[in-house]
Amino acid sequence: MSDTLLIAPPDPQTDREAIFELTAKTFAGEGLGYWGWIDHCRAGYIDHSPYDWSASSIGRLGGRLLTHWGVWGYRMRIGSATIRVAGIGAVATHARYRSRGFMARTAQTGLRRIRGRGYDMSILFGRPDFYERFGYVRAWSEQTHIVKVSDLPDKPPAARPRKFALRHRDDLAKLYNRAHARLTGTAVRPTYSRCRYHDHWDGYLWTDADGRATGYIIVAEFQGRFEMIDCVGDDEQVLRVIARQAGRRGYDTVHFPSLHHEHPLARRLRWGDSRVETRHRHSGGAMVRTVNLPATLKRLAPELSRRLKRSPLRNWQGTVRVANARETSDLAIDRGRVRLADPAGRTGHAIRGGDEIAQLLIGTATPPEIVEQAGTRITGDARRLLPTLFPAQHPLLGEWDHF
Ligand SMILES: CC(C)(COP(=O)(O)OP(=O)(O)OC[C@H]1O[C@@H](n2cnc3c(N)ncnc32)[C@H](O)[C@@H]1OP(=O)(O)O)[C@@H](O)C(=O)NCCC(=O)NCCS
């Protein structure tokens, strides 16, 4: 058998079952078991999902499927802008063919394909010390808000919540998108059309007098904890419904593992009695990579203009060069108006770095932290502009949209 791995996008008809099998063998040990994993793929993880067949990559040797680099496509918010993200998942090499560089080759081809398919950045939830070699760096740290039920409102919900079937609904997606506008890292829904955890999560929604949904919560019991997975609606009502559900199920604490730091509910919890647990991982948590730097900056330009216009630097004029190891872009700035320009000539104002440029773009941390840790080279007025252009954003992707 030739040792040449043939890498191509999978065919949705002929490769689907083989992908389910290879990934089931690989991930069976992670709780679902072999058949459970296959059901999971059918229930909504791959079927009925934003899995992008044309942007994913598989490797074959002698006709046999040996590697899988899956792409789930979605639009991610960075402030008021949205970019196209390739979420990478179900990354697997057949157990008998590991440590031969097969994934290295699949991933490299896969990253080129992602760019060719028009993606701006890529996010994945990684395995420690593996994805750096492909240019991925920490995207954000996991943050969980933890509240005692006794510190939640004890009044009954104003509108009566009722259980609803967990699948995509346009009305709920609209409510979600409105409530998460400008929250960096969140996905623009729809993403999944079915809920792949419908056996494990419960949803409750409430309506106005005309029967229109005005809010909902999705909760789960996981490893002995009561978790709030997703919610939309009036804060007071949301907390009353959560408190009631927690009480009924005998829990005295509620965990909020995917509540965005800047969400009004998170602010309210932090203003009251609560705990916030942050888990920092140098590698292996949420990771990010720039796929197309000029395209990302072009989409970000209106948001960068918005940030500049509200700052003391609103009258600044000039060109700021942004470069990582692969690409260089110029931002032409004219009194609060930012636009992407072709890199030309010299400019004394530059942000030159490596993979951490992706962290600046999504606001993983404050610019001084990122620059200090990564050794980014900043010249001229870029030093003054940096905190305004790329502030910390506390990015986070909601649990419903994970891949
Ligand atoms: C992670 C995984 C996809 C890697 O696949 P792989 O095909 O073995 O990857 P590669 O061969 O490209 O690289 C793996 C290791 O082999 C080494 N390697 C690469 N080419 C090699 C070669 N020709 N000879 C020997 N070793 C080689 C790499 O340096 C790497 O070493 P390190 O990670 O210890 O530094 C595979 O181990 C797997 O399926 N694991 C289980 C599922 C999993 O964890 N997926 C990731 C979920 S986020």
The ligand as a Gaussian input file, in Angstrom:
#p B3LYP/6-31G(d) Opt

LIG

0 1
 C       -4.579000      13.862000      17.881000
 C       -4.502000      12.979000      16.656000
 C       -5.594000      13.411000      15.688000
 C       -3.134000      13.142000      15.990000
 O       -3.111000      12.409000      14.789000
 P       -1.736000      11.846000      14.151000
 O       -2.043000      11.474000      12.740000
 O       -1.147000      10.848000      15.022000
 O       -0.887000      13.193000      14.180000
 P        0.581000      13.393000      13.630000
 O        1.191000      12.087000      13.227000
 O        0.523000      14.452000      12.604000
 O        1.290000      13.955000      14.914000
 C        1.245000      13.204000      16.109000
 C        2.599000      13.023000      16.697000
 O        3.374000      12.245000      15.823000
 C        4.601000      12.893000      15.539000
 N        4.956000      12.539000      14.183000
 C        4.603000      13.187000      13.074000
 N        5.117000      12.583000      11.980000
 C        5.797000      11.515000      12.429000
 C        6.525000      10.495000      11.818000
 N        6.672000      10.455000      10.486000
 N        7.052000       9.551000      12.594000
 C        6.905000       9.578000      13.925000
 N        6.234000      10.541000      14.571000
 C        5.678000      11.479000      13.839000
 C        4.287000      14.339000      15.681000
 O        5.456000      15.089000      15.950000
 C        3.370000      14.303000      16.847000
 O        4.101000      14.208000      18.043000
 P        3.690000      14.977000      19.393000
 O        2.220000      15.330000      19.306000
 O        3.933000      13.953000      20.423000
 O        4.574000      16.137000      19.394000
 C       -4.661000      11.484000      16.997000
 O       -3.724000      11.179000      18.014000
 C       -6.031000      11.113000      17.486000
 O       -6.921000      10.787000      16.703000
 N       -6.213000      11.151000      18.822000
 C       -7.470000      10.843000      19.459000
 C       -8.508000      11.885000      19.185000
 C       -8.120000      13.266000      19.628000
 O       -7.577000      13.496000      20.695000
 N       -8.452000      14.245000      18.759000
 C       -8.258000      15.619000      19.031000
 C       -9.478000      16.110000      19.672000
 S       -9.394000      17.826000      19.991000

